[in-house]
Amino acid sequence: KVDYQGNLVCAVATGGIAFDPDRVAWQLETRASPERRIEFCCELIVRKIEATINTMKRSLPETHRRAKALEKAERSIERLQRQDVRSVNDVLMVEAGAAASYFFAWRGLPIRWGRKSTGPVPPAWRFAEGRRSMRDRRGLTNRHATHPVNAMLNYAYAVLHSKVQIDAVSAGFDPRLGIMHESRPDAQALVLDLMEVRRPEIDAAVLKFVGAELFTAADFSITDAGVCRLAPQLAPRVAQLVS
């Protein structure tokens, strides 16, 4: 369950938590082997980047930015398929480069606002921007959205996190034990791993929603810290985008 601010409240599955010893052993063994871990990460990110290619071709207009992002994606896939990397961090750097080009291709997509929203809607909200939050100045950070599109993506990803966590636990995996993502007390690392390949399908659903919707300023709110949040009436509709 996710509240309207995108916070995970709870994840409930039938049967309680009963980890499958074989699957948890696979997690531990894969994590402990540098070769197997890199192989897993390369395959995972190749699948993710392939999915971003599909999203770009289906959901973004043919622009110079899209063409450059597609080229970057293809080069990234080729490098990962060759396993031309020495560490998981190298894999993450390849993924980050492809992701930056991918979200840069979103820039300039129009966002429609009702006439009553002409006054209070900031000019920057009339078009999609990159994934990086203006609130966080260092790095490719997106946790604290400052733009409606990113706020919708963050919320949809939170719903996806809940669904993937339920599926992982139901299948007998330990959701805390990641292969690519580092295990932390405040994160379900395996869930973050498994989410990667599904993020682009969520992106496509959000892009379709943004293209068809007529928003109002009341659909969003800004916290005292400058973070953009979905209003309660919009949050359930965005949640429904996660199939």
C-alpha positions in Angstrom: 0.0 0.0 0.0 1.3 3.5 -1.0 -0.1 6.7 0.5 -0.9 9.7 -1.7 2.6 11.1 -1.1 4.2 8.0 -2.6 5.4 6.5 0.7 5.2 2.7 1.1 2.9 2.1 4.0 2.8 -1.7 3.9 3.2 -4.7 1.5 0.9 -7.6 2.3 1.0 -11.1 0.8 -0.7 -14.3 1.6 1.1 -17.2 3.4 3.4 -15.0 5.5 7.1 -14.9 4.9 8.6 -18.3 4.1 11.9 -18.0 2.3 12.8 -20.8 -0.1 16.2 -22.0 1.0 17.3 -22.8 -2.6 16.4 -19.3 -3.8 18.0 -17.5 -0.9 21.1 -19.7 -1.4 21.2 -18.6 -5.1 21.0 -15.0 -3.9 23.9 -15.5 -1.5 26.1 -17.4 -3.9 25.5 -15.0 -6.8 26.2 -12.0 -4.6 29.4 -13.7 -3.3 30.8 -14.5 -6.7 32.2 -11.4 -8.6 31.9 -13.1 -12.0 28.3 -14.3 -11.4 27.3 -11.0 -9.9 28.7 -9.0 -12.9 27.0 -11.4 -15.3 23.7 -11.0 -13.5 24.0 -7.2 -13.5 25.0 -7.0 -17.2 22.0 -9.2 -18.2 19.7 -7.1 -16.0 20.7 -3.8 -17.4 20.7 -5.0 -21.0 17.1 -6.0 -20.5 16.3 -2.6 -19.0 18.0 -0.7 -21.8 16.2 -2.8 -24.4 13.0 -1.9 -22.7 13.9 1.8 -22.8 14.4 1.5 -26.6 10.9 0.1 -26.9 9.5 3.0 -24.8 11.3 5.6 -26.9 10.2 4.2 -30.2 6.6 3.8 -29.0 6.1 6.9 -26.8 8.5 9.6 -27.9 8.4 11.7 -31.1 11.3 11.4 -33.6 13.7 14.1 -32.5 17.4 14.6 -32.5 17.4 13.9 -28.7 15.6 10.6 -29.3 18.0 9.6 -32.0 21.0 10.3 -29.8 19.4 8.4 -26.9 18.8 5.4 -29.1 22.4 5.4 -30.3 23.6 5.7 -26.7 21.4 2.8 -25.7 22.6 0.5 -28.5 26.3 1.3 -27.6 25.6 0.6 -24.0 24.0 -2.8 -24.8 26.9 -3.8 -26.9 29.4 -3.0 -24.2 27.4 -4.9 -21.5 26.9 -7.9 -23.8 30.7 -8.0 -24.2 30.9 -7.6 -20.4 33.5 -4.9 -21.0 33.2 -4.0 -17.4 35.4 -4.7 -14.3 32.9 -4.2 -11.5 29.3 -3.6 -10.7 30.0 0.1 -10.4 31.1 0.0 -14.0 27.8 -1.5 -15.0 26.0 1.2 -13.0 28.0 3.9 -14.8 27.0 2.5 -18.2 23.3 2.4 -17.1 23.5 5.9 -15.7 24.9 7.2 -19.0 22.1 5.5 -21.0 19.5 6.7 -18.5 20.7 10.3 -18.8 20.3 10.3 -22.6 17.0 8.5 -22.3 15.4 11.0 -20.0 17.0 13.9 -21.9 15.0 12.7 -24.9 11.8 13.5 -22.9 12.6 17.2 -22.6 10.3 19.5 -24.4 7.3 17.2 -24.4 4.2 19.4 -23.9 2.1 19.1 -20.7 -1.5 20.4 -21.1 -3.0 22.6 -18.4 -6.6 23.8 -18.1 -7.3 27.5 -18.6 -7.9 28.0 -14.9 -4.3 26.9 -14.3 -2.7 29.6 -16.5 -1.7 31.8 -13.6 -0.2 29.5 -10.9 1.5 27.0 -13.2 5.3 27.7 -13.4 6.6 28.0 -16.9 8.9 25.0 -16.4 5.9 22.8 -15.8 4.5 23.3 -19.3 7.0 20.9 -20.8 8.7 17.7 -19.6 12.3 18.1 -18.3 15.1 15.7 -17.4 14.9 13.3 -14.6 17.2 15.2 -12.3 15.6 17.2 -9.5 16.3 20.9 -9.3 16.3 20.6 -5.5 19.3 18.2 -5.5 22.3 19.9 -7.1 24.8 17.1 -7.0 24.6 14.1 -9.3 21.7 12.5 -11.2 19.3 12.7 -8.3 15.6 12.2 -8.6 14.3 11.3 -5.1 12.9 14.8 -4.5 10.8 15.7 -7.5 10.4 19.3 -8.4 8.5 18.7 -11.6 5.0 17.1 -12.1 6.3 14.4 -14.5 9.0 13.3 -12.1 6.5 13.4 -9.2 4.2 11.0 -11.2 7.2 8.8 -12.0 8.3 8.6 -8.4 4.8 7.7 -7.3 4.3 5.0 -9.9 7.7 3.6 -9.1 6.7 3.4 -5.4 3.6 1.4 -6.4 5.7 -0.8 -8.5 8.1 -1.3 -5.6 5.2 -2.6 -3.5 4.0 -5.0 -6.2 7.5 -6.4 -6.9 8.2 -6.8 -3.2 5.0 -8.9 -2.8 6.0 -11.0 -5.8 9.5 -11.6 -4.5 8.4 -12.6 -1.1 5.7 -14.9 -2.5 8.3 -16.6 -4.7 10.5 -17.3 -1.7 13.3 -14.7 -2.2 14.7 -12.6 0.5 13.8 -9.1 -0.7 16.6 -7.5 1.4 19.4 -9.4 -0.3 20.2 -7.7 -3.5 22.6 -8.7 -6.3 23.2 -5.4 -8.0 21.9 -3.0 -5.4 23.7 -2.9 -2.0 21.7 -4.2 0.9 20.8 -1.4 3.4 18.5 -1.4 6.5 16.2 1.1 4.8 16.0 -0.6 1.4 14.7 -3.8 -0.1 17.7 -4.3 -2.4 16.5 -7.3 -4.4 13.2 -5.5 -5.1 15.2 -2.6 -6.5 17.1 -5.1 -8.7 13.9 -6.7 -10.0 12.2 -3.3 -10.6 14.9 -2.2 -13.1 13.5 -4.1 -16.1 9.9 -2.9 -15.4 10.7 0.8 -15.0 10.5 1.5 -18.8 7.0 0.1 -19.0 5.9 2.4 -16.2 7.6 5.3 -18.1 5.6 4.4 -21.2 2.3 4.4 -19.2 3.2 7.8 -17.6 4.0 9.3 -21.0 0.7 8.1 -22.4 -1.1 9.5 -19.4 0.6 12.9 -19.6 -0.1 13.1 -23.3 -3.8 12.5 -22.8 -4.5 14.4 -19.5 -5.5 18.0 -19.0 -4.0 18.9 -15.6 -4.8 21.7 -13.2 -2.7 23.3 -10.6 -4.8 21.6 -7.9 -3.4 18.2 -9.1 -0.1 19.0 -7.4 1.3 20.6 -4.3 4.7 21.9 -3.2 6.0 21.1 0.2 7.9 23.6 2.4 11.1 21.9 1.2 10.2 22.5 -2.4 9.2 19.0 -3.3 6.4 18.4 -5.8 3.7 15.9 -4.6 0.6 14.5 -6.2 -2.7 15.7 -4.8 -5.0 13.0 -3.3 -7.3 13.0 -6.3 -4.5 12.4 -8.8 -2.5 9.8 -6.9 -5.0 6.9 -7.4 -5.1 7.5 -11.1 -1.3 7.3 -11.3 -1.3 4.2 -9.2 -3.6 2.5 -11.7 -1.0 3.0 -14.4 1.0 0.2 -12.7 -0.5 -3.0 -14.2 
